[in-house]
Structure formats: structure tokens, C-alpha cells
Amino acid sequence: MTTASNNDLIVGIDLGTTNSVLAIVKDGVPEIIRIEGHPTMPSCVGLGPDGELIVGQRALNQLVASPESTVQSIKREMGTNHLTTLGAKSYSPEEISSFILRELKNHAEAFLGQPVQKAVITVPAFFDEAQRQATKQAATLAGLEAVRIINEPTAAALAYDAASLTNEKLLVYDLGGGTFDVSVVVVEDGVVEVKASFGDTRLGGDDFDQCLIDHTVAAFKKKHGIDVTTDLKAMRRLKVILERAKCTLTDEPYVKVEEDYLSGNKHLKLEISRSEYEEMIDSYLQKTLTCIHKAMTDAGLVPHQLDKILLVGGASRTPAVARLIETQLKIEPRFDVDPDLAVALGAGIQAATLSGAEIHSILVDITPHTFSTSTIDFSGPVERKICVPLIKRNSPLPTAKSEAFYTLYHGQEEVRVDVYQGEHVNPDENTLIGDFLVRDLSNVPAGNPIILKFDLDLNNMLKVTATEKISGKTREVVMDTREHGRHFDLNEARDNIRGLVGKDIDVESVVDDDDNDEDDYIDTEDSMLATAKDLRKRCDVLIKAGLNEEDASQIEKLLRQSTEAIRDRSWDALLEVNDTLSDVLFYLED
Ligand code: AMP
């Protein structure tokens, strides 16, 4: 259905809470695909004035004017049942994220001039199974196969390694809009090995914004006696201006926060100092310090053994972050790779490696969580349910571990296997990520051995196999978070978003179904995209060789139209622009 080269093409995507970034490796060099001239695209989704889907900067632009039709920071809801209402419908986090991924896919296709169907997508190292599954499902909905889900700090380390090429021990401190991760990474002879990861999926720049919002709301109430927290529009305006103010405080000691008519005829006028702000966010920064210590302990390292500390994620630009790290760990942190782009560049490098490109780095990733099953502990004064870990936190991926468990009763016909994620001995303190029954066991005395095997793949996806040793009877289950309080059905989701993404979704259904009669339709699109790419190359040759102003301007205009047609997946327009370009080139090349 697609050409071999299309199948090999994999892009790297940093699907961020605040911004998303696209990267590829071109001629051996990792490169960001700019979106409308910018290296990052706001992870913002909305409905435009005519109810049409808008994504990225356009959606962010309408956040204040149409807060009810715009959604931000959806990554924080991944893996939950949260629903976002846009217009007359509600959408799951997977569906909203799929709109962002679809937009990135379209931009990648417009830039590369060929279909993009595969991606390496990054997630916070501390994302659990449900959050990782949700990310994969969002990709599928967007018509992308997430060939690998990698941890953000790991990706950042890959990007860093590509820039430095030396053997060293690194601490990657990744503070984004919504999540915080810290990883200890060892780079040795081109192998990037993550030794330990720790983090908090609900800590980031958004929390810093919230501190400033709370402070400002209180100051406004004190001055005017008005509580603006119930006014959605005013709150969205505050979010926008205070996020800007926060970034100003990175570079300046004071910021003036002014907004006319914030509530009725009352204006907001306030000055905030950097030291006041730093006090507000101090408890969050201390939390990041606790995570650093946990990761260092897990990696078996003390701070002076670290060679470098790498800061990643937009919120790590906050000066108090670098100061805290320097005073606590006595190492000056560095921003060698742009903190906003490091993760995507690493994803791009990993994507290129998976496509078969020669890249010197090899990635050794780890699981940030312990996976266990529960059993009854009879050793104490009272019997109690405890968790027995099979795969321990920070094990290198992929990994497989087996353990024997035994039936409790004579003639026991079935056993229930509970699978937990988390670090506690008490199952109630961990997350139950799956359970299943192994039935029709042999009729034998108590102590019948059941071998439990946990296989964790490179995407941190867990497969559990239970085998009755004496009969070889086996039950294999891929942990599916949908069975545990989460309802997500890909086809239902496709139906739900069809109204917004229209024909695209039909095209993907066709791609899924090899026997579909409409294969020709896809081939036509693929060949149109291939033609567009070929024409683009021919134009480049002509432009480099030198054209007169009029011809150059005509070619540039047509190339712009081609890019827009690919981005909008407007096949009729692409056909037309391909034809015109082909005619123009025919005369010019002559
Ligand atoms: P990321 O998820 O890595 O894109 O990071 C986004 C977060 O970084 C948001 O909370 C931004 O407000 C924050 N951020 C971006 N630039 C700065 C800056 N110069 N100073 C402080 N925070 C920033």
C-alpha cells in the first residue's frame, strides 16, 4: 500500500503538556521540523468560529476569547476518564491528544513530501501503564503507529550524547509544563544507559502558574473585594498573562502584571518580585530535590560522581532551579542542548535508529516502576496480603522475570492473578493494573506450582503469563488498563472524532483493512505525495541553479500551495498544484 521508503520513515515526537515538537534525522544530523516557522507547537486544541477543529498556535490564540472551546494541558489527563467538552460533544484525553498528533503528522508530511505513518513518541519516565497505553491509542487514532514509546529524560540524554560524544555520568532534570522527571544516565562508548528514574507526573510549570494565579486572585480580592475564581474568562486571561509574567521573572527581578477590566470595570495592577515568586514555588522545587535524591540512591551514586547535570523542559529555565541544584549538588547545571528541543531531538535519533540509520548511540532504557503480584503472607502473627515484586524498578528493558507460586488448597480449581504497579508491600498502596483467573487446574493437593512470568517490552508494556507446571496449561494476558475502570474503544473514538477530522479518519480505517476495495484510493494519495516530493526536489535544483525573479516567485508560490494542500490533506488541491508545477518545470527545465 505504501512504498518501502514510506514504511521506513519514522519521526520523533515530543508530545508535551505545553508544547509539542517534531524531529527527524537528516544526513545523520538530528533536526527539528519547524511548524509555521516555530520549532515548537502549542499542545492546544480548539473549535474555531465555524465549529472547525483548530490545533496549535491558532487554538492558543483563542484561549482567552473562547475558553469554553479551547483545551490545554490535556497530557495531565492521559490515562484517566476525564472528558473535555468542545461544542456539542465530549472528548477523551486520547481523542484530544490525537488531534495534536494528527496536526504534527500533517506538518511532517508537508515538510517531507511523503506520508508519515510511524513515530517514536516520548512520555514522562514516570507515566504508568494507563498513561502509556493512552498515548499509543492517541497515536493510532491519529493514523500513526507508535513504534516505540521512550522516556523523555532518556530521549534528552540521547540528544545530549549526540552533541557531546564523551563517556560520562549525567543527571537529567526534566521539568516541563505538567510533569517532572529526573534520571541518572551513564554514557559509555556510545551506549546511553539509564540507571534510575524518578519523578512526579503532576508537577511542572503549570503549578508555578497556579501559584501566581492564587497570589493574584487574593491580591485582587483584597483590593476590590471581588473573587474572580468563578469567572472562567477572567481566569483564562489571568493564566495567559501570569504565564508570561513567570517567564519574565526568569530574566528580570520584577514584573508588572496589568490587565484592564479584569472584572467589570475593575483593573488589575500588581507588581511581583522574583523573590516573592520563588518563595511561592519553593515547596515544588524541594519536591524535585527529593526525587533527585531517590534517583541517585537507586543508581548507587553520590553527587560528586556525576560529571554533568543537564536541564531539560521549559520550566527548568527558572533561575531558582539551577541555583537549588548547584547549592545542593555542587555542580553547575548546563543547558548544552536547547531544553525545549532536547527531548524531540532524542526521539528523532531513536526513530532514525529504528529505521535502520547509522547512529552511534545505543539506548538502554529502564522501567521506572516495580511490577508485582499479590500473595498471602503467613509469616507474621496474622496472615496478610502482600506484594511480591517480579520486575523491580530501574530494571533495564526489555526484561522478563518468572517466579513460582503455589495453590493454597487441595483440589484448588483456579487461581486469581493480581498485577500491581508500585513500590509498596501493601497492595492497597499500589495501582492494580490487571487481574485474571487461571481456571481448570489439575485436581492435586495444595502446593500445585503456578509459574508466573512478567515480560516488559521496550515500550514498558507488560505481558503476564501464568503456567500450571504439571499440565503446561497457560494463560497469557497483556495488561489492559481498559479493564480497570477505564473505558476506551478505538472504533467508538473514531466515530466520535469523525465529525472533526472527516475524511482522514476514513482513510485510516482503509489503511487498517488490507482487503478493502478502496486501496486504490490510498495509492493515489501516496503517489500524489510522492509526485509532490519529486517536484519539490526538481524545484530545489532549479532554484539553486538560479532563476529570474518572476520564475522564482512563481515556483515559491506553487511550493507554498503544495505545502498547504498536503498539510490540509486537500487532495484535489494537491493534484491541481502538482499538475501546474509539472507544467511550469517542463518549460523551465527545458
Ligand atoms: P515544556 O513542557 O518543556 O514545553 O515546558 C513548558 C513549561 O515551561 C511551561 O510551564 C512554560 O511556562 C515554562 N517555561 C517556558 N519558558 C520559560 C521560561 N523562560 N522561564 C520559566 N518557565 C518557562
Boltz pocket constraint, residues with backbone or C-beta under 6 A from the ligand:
constraints:
  - pocket:
      binder: B
      contacts: [[A, 16], [A, 17], [A, 18], [A, 19], [A, 175], [A, 176], [A, 177], [A, 178], [A, 204], [A, 205], [A, 206], [A, 243], [A, 246], [A, 247], [A, 248], [A, 250], [A, 312], [A, 313], [A, 314], [A, 315], [A, 316], [A, 317], [A, 318], [A, 339], [A, 340]]
      max_distance: 6.0
